[in-house]
């Protein structure tokens, strides 16, 4: 009797967005594409909102609208991850009984694992993805230690999948591309919402081997948004004498407005940020601050340069040079930043590939890792 085929999915539980894929196809949210914001909100009516509905509450109720929880999933209370997070976000964080950070909200203390679980459950519902008798592979940044990987798997397990295993995000990206390629060396450049990951992959035989990898957990789209926000705040202070950085909640609203402006710059050369909408207490004379693609390119140049420092280190690990890379694979929504692809091409001397959607490619690779027994050695052991 033939063995029953397992039902499998791949999940990219991202800092900014989450995607589920099955059989190399991202699952659709009816009328809303395939990408759902990794956001959870707890409004006063006692309900729990996820995705876009939650994210819309960020400016209204920032302390009860949780975004970017992945940045501290599995972290310890006294770690640098938690310290950095407290500097960047307006949430009320507390130490839980296990020595980890938790969000203090109107419904009580909620852990980053709980937030991740709510995101995955919500996306499964929106995509009508079954969970019973389904085996999931979730991705994690290459820099996550065992505690943080286990916390990521635990978050996904809250959706009640039959099993959950973990694959590193750069490996998932390489899988997505390399299942139809015959290269020797490839480089994965993954700039997401919260983390930059880089990896050199030896794909001369299958399953391939990662022979150099590195990353930075505080180098991604959230940091781009914050950089733009500090620039806008400085201009507002210089021009109008109004300081948008004095209050954490106001500054968070500014960061959110700058994120929306950044996305708008993907379609236009200029975007506007209405300061009175960010801070209702600001005088009307503050008006609008406009920002252009060229300004964003200049503002983010130092962040982009930091990615190439990591690329240098990863290549050195593999005892290879940039010119040895036969293919460069891009992943992560922040690879859409103005000018970034040109910088990547200049660094490697090879035009990067982005024929797979950078917002979906990690989940697509995870779906292959979930479905193919031959790549099981790339996955963490079943928990």
C-alpha positions as CSV (number, residue, x, y, z in Angstrom):
1,X,0.0,0.0,0.0
2,X,1.4,3.4,-1.0
3,X,2.4,5.8,1.8
4,X,0.0,8.6,2.3
5,X,1.3,11.9,1.0
6,X,1.7,14.5,3.7
7,X,0.0,17.9,3.4
8,X,2.6,20.6,3.9
9,X,2.9,24.4,3.9
10,X,5.7,26.9,4.2
11,X,5.4,30.0,6.4
12,X,7.4,33.2,6.4
13,X,6.5,34.7,9.8
14,X,8.1,38.1,9.1
15,X,8.8,41.1,11.2
16,X,6.6,43.2,9.0
17,X,4.5,40.8,6.9
18,X,3.6,37.1,6.9
19,X,3.0,34.8,4.0
20,X,1.9,31.1,3.7
21,X,2.7,29.0,0.6
22,X,1.7,25.5,-0.5
23,X,3.3,23.6,-3.4
24,X,5.3,26.6,-4.4
25,X,2.4,29.0,-4.6
26,X,1.6,31.7,-2.1
27,X,-2.0,31.4,-0.7
28,X,-4.3,34.3,-1.4
29,X,-6.3,36.4,1.0
30,X,-9.5,37.2,-0.8
31,X,-9.2,40.6,-2.4
32,X,-5.9,41.4,-0.5
33,X,-3.1,39.6,-2.3
34,X,-0.9,37.1,-0.5
35,X,0.8,39.3,2.1
36,X,-0.6,40.0,5.6
37,X,0.9,42.5,8.0
38,X,2.3,40.9,11.1
39,X,0.1,43.0,13.3
40,X,-2.2,42.2,16.2
41,X,-4.5,44.8,17.9
42,X,-6.6,44.7,21.0
43,X,-9.4,47.3,20.7
44,X,-11.6,48.4,23.6
45,X,-14.5,46.2,22.5
46,X,-12.6,43.1,23.6
47,X,-12.0,41.7,20.1
48,X,-8.6,40.7,18.6
49,X,-7.8,42.1,15.2
50,X,-5.0,40.8,12.9
51,X,-3.4,41.9,9.7
52,X,-4.5,45.1,7.9
53,X,-7.4,45.6,10.3
54,X,-5.0,45.6,13.2
55,X,-2.4,47.7,11.5
56,X,-5.0,50.5,10.8
57,X,-5.2,51.0,14.6
58,X,-1.5,51.8,15.0
59,X,-2.0,55.6,15.0
60,X,-5.1,55.4,17.1
61,X,-4.0,53.0,19.8
62,X,-0.3,52.3,19.6
63,X,0.2,50.6,22.9
64,X,-2.4,48.0,22.1
65,X,-1.5,47.5,18.4
66,X,1.6,45.2,18.3
67,X,3.9,45.2,15.3
68,X,7.4,43.9,14.8
69,X,7.1,41.4,17.7
70,X,9.4,39.0,15.9
71,X,12.3,41.3,16.9
72,X,12.0,40.0,20.4
73,X,10.5,36.6,20.0
74,X,12.5,34.2,22.2
75,X,14.7,37.0,23.5
76,X,15.6,37.3,27.2
77,X,14.5,40.3,29.2
78,X,18.0,41.4,29.9
79,X,19.2,40.9,26.3
80,X,20.4,43.5,23.8
81,X,17.4,42.6,21.6
82,X,15.0,43.7,24.3
83,X,17.0,46.8,25.2
84,X,17.0,47.9,21.5
85,X,13.4,47.2,21.1
86,X,12.5,49.4,24.1
87,X,14.4,52.2,22.5
88,X,12.7,51.9,19.2
89,X,9.0,51.2,20.0
90,X,6.4,52.8,22.3
91,X,5.1,49.6,23.9
92,X,4.9,49.0,27.7
93,X,7.1,45.9,28.1
94,X,7.3,43.8,31.2
95,X,9.3,40.8,32.2
96,X,7.3,37.6,32.4
97,X,7.8,34.6,34.7
98,X,10.2,33.0,32.3
99,X,12.5,35.9,32.1
100,X,11.3,37.1,28.6
101,X,9.7,40.3,27.5
102,X,5.9,40.6,27.2
103,X,3.6,43.4,26.0
104,X,1.4,45.0,28.6
105,X,-2.0,45.6,26.9
106,X,-5.6,46.2,27.9
107,X,-6.2,42.4,27.7
108,X,-3.3,41.6,29.9
109,X,0.4,40.7,29.3
110,X,0.9,39.1,25.8
111,X,4.1,37.4,24.8
112,X,5.8,37.8,21.3
113,X,5.0,34.1,20.8
114,X,1.3,34.8,21.4
115,X,1.5,37.6,18.9
116,X,3.1,35.3,16.3
117,X,0.5,32.6,17.0
118,X,-2.3,35.1,16.5
119,X,-0.8,36.3,13.2
120,X,-0.4,32.8,11.8
121,X,-3.9,31.7,13.0
122,X,-5.4,34.8,11.4
123,X,-3.6,34.3,8.1
124,X,-4.7,30.6,8.0
125,X,-8.3,31.7,8.4
126,X,-8.0,34.4,5.8
127,X,-6.4,32.1,3.3
128,X,-8.6,29.1,4.3
129,X,-5.5,27.1,4.9
130,X,-6.3,23.9,6.8
131,X,-4.1,23.0,9.8
132,X,-5.2,19.6,10.8
133,X,-2.9,16.9,9.4
134,X,-0.8,19.6,7.9
135,X,3.0,19.8,8.4
136,X,4.5,23.3,8.5
137,X,8.0,24.6,7.9
138,X,8.5,28.1,9.3
139,X,11.5,30.3,8.4
140,X,13.8,32.0,10.9
141,X,16.7,34.5,10.5
142,X,20.1,32.9,10.2
143,X,21.2,34.7,13.4
144,X,18.5,33.2,15.6
145,X,19.8,31.0,18.3
146,X,18.1,27.8,19.5
147,X,15.9,29.6,22.0
148,X,14.6,32.0,19.4
149,X,14.1,29.3,16.7
150,X,12.1,27.3,19.2
151,X,10.0,30.3,20.1
152,X,9.3,30.9,16.4
153,X,8.2,27.2,16.0
154,X,6.1,27.5,19.1
155,X,4.3,30.5,17.7
156,X,3.4,28.6,14.6
157,X,2.4,25.6,16.5
158,X,-0.4,27.7,18.2
159,X,-2.2,27.4,14.9
160,X,-2.5,23.7,15.6
161,X,-0.5,22.3,12.7
162,X,0.5,18.6,13.0
163,X,4.1,19.5,13.2
164,X,6.3,22.5,12.8
165,X,10.0,22.6,11.8
166,X,12.3,25.5,11.1
167,X,14.5,26.4,8.1
168,X,16.8,29.4,7.9
169,X,15.4,32.2,5.7
170,X,18.4,32.4,3.3
171,X,18.2,28.7,2.8
172,X,14.5,29.0,1.9
173,X,15.2,31.7,-0.6
174,X,18.0,29.6,-2.2
175,X,15.6,26.7,-2.4
176,X,13.0,28.8,-4.2
177,X,15.5,29.7,-6.9
178,X,17.8,26.7,-7.0
179,X,15.1,24.1,-7.6
180,X,15.3,25.1,-11.2
181,X,19.0,26.2,-11.5
182,X,22.4,24.5,-12.0
183,X,24.9,26.8,-10.4
184,X,27.9,26.3,-8.2
185,X,27.9,29.4,-6.0
186,X,24.9,31.6,-5.2
187,X,24.5,34.5,-2.8
188,X,21.3,35.2,-0.9
189,X,20.8,38.9,0.0
190,X,17.7,39.1,2.2
191,X,16.7,42.5,3.5
192,X,13.4,42.3,5.2
193,X,11.3,44.3,7.6
194,X,13.5,43.8,10.6
195,X,16.5,41.6,9.7
196,X,19.3,41.5,7.1
197,X,20.5,38.0,6.3
198,X,23.2,36.9,3.9
199,X,24.4,33.5,2.8
200,X,26.7,31.9,0.4
201,X,25.3,28.6,-1.0
202,X,27.3,25.8,-2.6
203,X,24.7,24.4,-5.0
204,X,27.1,22.1,-6.9
205,X,25.2,19.1,-5.5
206,X,21.8,18.6,-4.0
207,X,20.9,19.1,-1.2
208,X,23.1,22.2,-1.2
209,X,25.3,23.5,1.6
210,X,25.4,26.9,3.2
211,X,29.1,27.6,3.5
212,X,29.0,31.2,4.8
213,X,26.2,33.2,6.5
214,X,25.6,36.2,8.7
215,X,23.1,38.9,9.5
216,X,22.0,41.7,11.6
217,X,18.7,41.6,13.6
218,X,18.4,45.3,13.6
219,X,18.9,46.1,10.0
220,X,15.7,46.2,7.9
221,X,12.7,48.1,6.8
222,X,11.8,49.2,10.3
223,X,15.2,50.9,10.6
224,X,14.7,52.6,7.2
225,X,11.4,54.0,8.4
226,X,13.0,55.2,11.6
227,X,15.8,56.9,9.7
228,X,13.4,58.7,7.4
229,X,11.3,59.7,10.5
230,X,14.4,61.2,12.2
231,X,15.1,63.2,9.1
232,X,11.5,64.5,8.8
233,X,11.6,65.3,12.6
234,X,14.8,67.3,12.1
235,X,13.4,69.2,9.2
236,X,10.2,70.0,11.2
237,X,12.2,71.2,14.1
238,X,14.5,73.4,11.9
239,X,11.7,74.8,9.8
240,X,8.8,75.1,12.3
241,X,10.4,74.8,15.7
242,X,8.2,71.8,16.5
243,X,9.8,68.7,18.0
244,X,8.2,65.4,17.0
245,X,10.7,63.2,19.0
246,X,9.6,64.4,22.5
247,X,6.8,61.9,22.8
248,X,7.3,58.2,22.0
249,X,3.7,57.7,20.8
250,X,3.9,60.7,18.5
251,X,7.2,59.6,17.1
252,X,5.8,56.2,16.4
253,X,3.0,57.7,14.4
254,X,5.6,59.6,12.5
255,X,7.5,56.4,11.8
256,X,4.3,54.8,10.5
257,X,3.6,57.9,8.2
258,X,7.2,57.6,6.9
259,X,6.7,53.9,6.2
260,X,3.6,54.8,4.1
261,X,5.6,57.5,2.3
262,X,8.4,55.1,1.6
263,X,5.9,52.6,0.0
264,X,4.4,55.5,-2.0
265,X,7.8,56.2,-3.4
266,X,7.8,52.8,-5.1
267,X,5.2,54.3,-7.5
268,X,6.1,58.0,-7.6
269,X,9.1,60.3,-7.3
270,X,7.8,62.3,-4.3
271,X,5.6,61.7,-1.2
272,X,4.2,64.0,1.4
273,X,3.9,63.7,5.1
274,X,1.2,65.8,6.8
275,X,2.7,66.8,10.2
276,X,-0.7,67.9,11.8
277,X,-2.0,64.4,11.1
278,X,1.0,62.9,12.8
279,X,0.7,65.2,15.8
280,X,-2.7,66.8,16.4
281,X,-1.0,69.2,18.9
282,X,1.3,70.6,16.2
283,X,0.5,74.0,14.9
284,X,-1.2,74.1,11.4
285,X,1.8,76.1,10.2
286,X,3.9,72.9,10.3
287,X,2.0,71.8,7.2
288,X,3.5,69.2,4.9
289,X,7.0,67.8,4.6
290,X,7.8,66.3,1.2
291,X,10.4,63.6,0.6
292,X,11.8,62.3,-2.7
293,X,13.3,59.0,-3.9
294,X,16.7,60.6,-4.1
295,X,16.5,61.8,-0.5
296,X,15.5,58.3,0.6
297,X,18.4,56.9,-1.4
298,X,20.8,59.2,0.4
299,X,19.3,58.7,3.8
300,X,19.5,54.9,3.6
301,X,23.0,54.7,2.0
302,X,24.7,54.1,5.4
303,X,22.2,51.2,6.1
304,X,22.9,49.7,2.7
305,X,26.6,50.0,3.2
306,X,26.2,48.1,6.5
307,X,24.7,45.2,4.5
308,X,27.8,45.0,2.4
309,X,30.1,44.9,5.4
310,X,28.1,41.8,6.4
311,X,28.5,40.5,2.8
312,X,32.2,40.9,3.1
313,X,32.3,38.9,6.3
314,X,30.1,36.1,4.8
315,X,32.2,35.8,1.7
316,X,35.4,35.7,3.9
317,X,33.8,32.8,5.8
318,X,33.4,30.9,2.5
319,X,36.9,31.9,1.3
320,X,35.3,33.4,-1.8
321,X,35.0,36.8,-3.5
322,X,32.0,38.6,-4.7
323,X,33.0,37.9,-8.4
324,X,32.8,34.1,-7.6
325,X,29.0,34.3,-7.1
326,X,27.2,33.1,-10.2
327,X,23.8,34.3,-9.1
328,X,22.6,36.8,-6.5
329,X,19.0,36.2,-5.2
330,X,17.1,39.0,-3.5
331,X,14.5,38.5,-0.8
332,X,12.6,40.8,1.5
333,X,10.4,43.8,0.8
334,X,13.2,46.2,1.6
335,X,15.1,45.2,-1.5
336,X,12.6,47.5,-3.3
337,X,14.3,50.5,-1.7
338,X,15.3,53.1,-4.3
339,X,18.7,52.4,-5.7
340,X,19.4,49.2,-3.8
341,X,19.4,46.8,-6.7
342,X,22.0,49.0,-8.5
343,X,24.2,49.0,-5.3
344,X,23.9,45.2,-5.1
345,X,24.8,44.8,-8.8
346,X,27.8,47.1,-8.4
347,X,29.1,45.2,-5.3
348,X,28.8,41.7,-6.9
349,X,29.4,42.7,-10.6
350,X,26.3,40.6,-11.4
351,X,22.7,41.7,-11.9
352,X,20.7,40.3,-9.0
353,X,17.7,38.1,-9.6
354,X,14.3,39.2,-8.4
355,X,12.0,37.3,-10.8
356,X,10.4,35.7,-7.8
357,X,8.4,38.2,-5.7
358,X,10.8,39.3,-2.9
359,X,7.8,39.5,-0.5
360,X,6.9,35.8,-1.2
361,X,10.1,34.1,-2.1
362,X,11.0,33.0,1.5
363,X,7.6,31.3,1.9
364,X,7.8,29.7,-1.5
365,X,11.2,28.1,-0.5
366,X,9.8,27.0,2.8
367,X,6.9,25.3,1.0
368,X,9.5,23.3,-1.0
369,X,11.4,22.5,2.2
370,X,8.2,21.3,3.8
371,X,7.2,19.1,0.8
372,X,10.6,17.5,-0.1
373,X,12.0,14.8,2.1
374,X,15.4,15.2,0.3
375,X,16.0,18.6,2.0
376,X,15.0,17.4,5.5
377,X,18.7,17.6,6.6
378,X,18.4,21.4,6.2
379,X,15.7,21.6,8.8
380,X,15.8,21.8,12.6
381,X,14.7,18.5,14.2
382,X,11.1,18.1,14.9
383,X,10.2,19.7,18.2
